[in-house]
């Protein structure tokens, strides 16, 4: 399926949500790579993102040689950038190298990414996933522990963070480390205890947390997967996609009336939610969903709200907002 027009950043985010459920995901990956190479991107800085997305799609279909070609082009496109997006692409390259049996190259690619652990909320997840592909779980635990210690020391505070927001990136480090140590069967230590206390405070923070959970959004195809795999979540996300969008629209209006500005919707995926929960987590747990929302809030791809009345609706239906989700709030 060749893309006929220039792809925007929003288009790429939507493709990320839907590509794996498409009839020909590998064709989409090839077209993404072609669009990046041919300059058919509205923002030329999105070339690395498009190529990394192509690599993820190819990797998901175990086309590892193609995935490696795409991701190496992505890393080249990012050049000297050292932000979270570029770091994720480099970690993806390491993960693919591990899966190809090229462990030495994978480790050489990952080592320079360690400083990102204390800088970006999603770095703990993408570095741990890469090391996990090489069965380097113990090493991942060691890196996360050292990053937590560095983060605590850098805070200069003699008291522990009072909330997930107060902890910042440290919160994500602690949670990733805690889940990994649980999976490894390791005994709780002081950092595990801190992770649990912060998670409990997040779950009990009241309106602030419930707002983030309520702003998790699943596009139509993704919502179908969610409803099929986790029907028990229907009271949270709605019985169907129409109800799901209505719940979100009403909450967005409520937040606006309460004085909130700069609102965004957080597009999620079933794979992302279950991946955040981990093997020992439960997506029915409000704390897991809150943590996933926090993770998404620190990434690109959020959907600004509200759109113009005559503009495209935020839900991606293709209809005008005034004829789509705007009336759902009434």
Secondary structure as UniProt FT lines:
FT   HELIX           9..18
FT   HELIX           19..21
FT   TURN            23..24
FT   HELIX           25..37
FT   TURN            38..39
FT   HELIX           44..46
FT   HELIX           47..60
FT   TURN            61..62
FT   HELIX           64..78
FT   TURN            79..80
FT   HELIX           84..99
FT   TURN            100..101
FT   HELIX           103..111
FT   TURN            112..113
FT   HELIX           114..118
FT   TURN            121..122
FT   HELIX           123..133
FT   TURN            134..135
FT   HELIX           137..155
FT   HELIX           164..167
FT   HELIX           169..184
FT   HELIX           190..203
FT   HELIX           207..214
FT   STRAND          216..217
FT   HELIX           220..229
FT   HELIX           231..233
FT   HELIX           234..237
FT   HELIX           241..257
FT   TURN            258..259
FT   STRAND          264..267
FT   HELIX           270..277
FT   TURN            279..280
FT   TURN            283..284
FT   HELIX           286..297
FT   STRAND          303..304
FT   TURN            309..310
FT   TURN            314..315
FT   HELIX           321..323
FT   TURN            324..325
FT   HELIX           326..329
//
